[in-house]
Amino acid sequence: MTVNGWLVADKPQGLSSTQVVGKVRRHLKLLKVGHIGTLDPLATGVLVIAIGEATKLIPYLPTGPKIYEFVVRWGEARDTDDEEGEIINQSASWPSLVSIKDALCHFIGNLEQIPPLYSAIKNNGQPAYKLARQGKVPPLTPRSITIQDLRIVESLDNKTTRFQVHCGSGTYVRALARDLATYLGTYGYVKELRRLQDGLFSIQDTICVEKILEVRHKSDDYPLIKPVEAVLDDIPAVLLSAVDAQKIRQGLAIDPTSYGFKIQTVGPIALFYESRILAMAELQEGKLQPRRVFNLTLPTKGMTDVD
């Protein structure tokens, strides 16, 4: 079957993002699949999967916001900064709830963060985690991140605290837990991690992987699959005439003046014919130039070949 659109999986613990996408690809017999925002095997929650023509929209999606809920276990440091790693340091003390609350304000705003040793950041083409597994210490430089909000959800016991963080793209929650523990004079690692929101999609949009696999014999308008156009609300859009739609389908630029665009307009523009996305375009040299044209079934009324 031909499937185009978005699946928002609730990634289970123990599988990598790539493994989840592989399951979807095989069971739905898909040729083109991609995903947004990798989650570690330990993590669960929102994993956005692009199918078919939706993969062409991945570069246009907003990179945030991201919301995570995570549990920190105090008094131990692990080499991966999460529960899957080996213990490398221990402390006989752990912070009080009051001291944790007082520290949170120091981790909100624009910050510099050193990624975990076990991360996918590359150095001379080698991911840091591969070097770490070889016993090497990868050179990691601080990265600029933004944390809009960080709060305590609950204290599970005197050594375990649940948090929620609202952050920008590129933030490592494992590194945040590590740095918060260091600031509090102890050690800490992420015991649980769940993504509640990734850009336009939230945990309320998710479907468990087992449920997703049931769509293999369904049509491409099966309700679990969101349409390709579902992610375009924040991108300027133009509803084209039949004549201009046919030009765009052939890769030709069109005159934007009849659609009210000024030459100074910058950024991507979504071009529609009837109710379907036709192309992503940008203004160049006074013309609307298609950059990515979608191979979707479109209404043909009024459309003719352009000489």
Secondary structure, DSSP 8 states (H G I E B T S, - for coil): ----EEEEEEE-TTS-HHHHHHHHHHHHT-S-EEEES---TT-EEEEEEEEGGGGGGGGGS----EEEEEEEEETEEETTSBTTS-EEEE-S----HHHHHHHGGGGSEEEEE---SSSS-EETTEEHHHHHHTT-------EEEEEEEEEEEEEEETTEEEEEEEE-TT--HHHHHHHHHHHTTS-EEEEEEEEEEETTEEGGG-EEHHHHHGGGGS-TT-TTSB-GGGG-TTS-EEE--HHHHHHHHTT--B--GGGT--TT--S-EEEEETTEEEEEEEEETTEEEEEEE-------TT-----
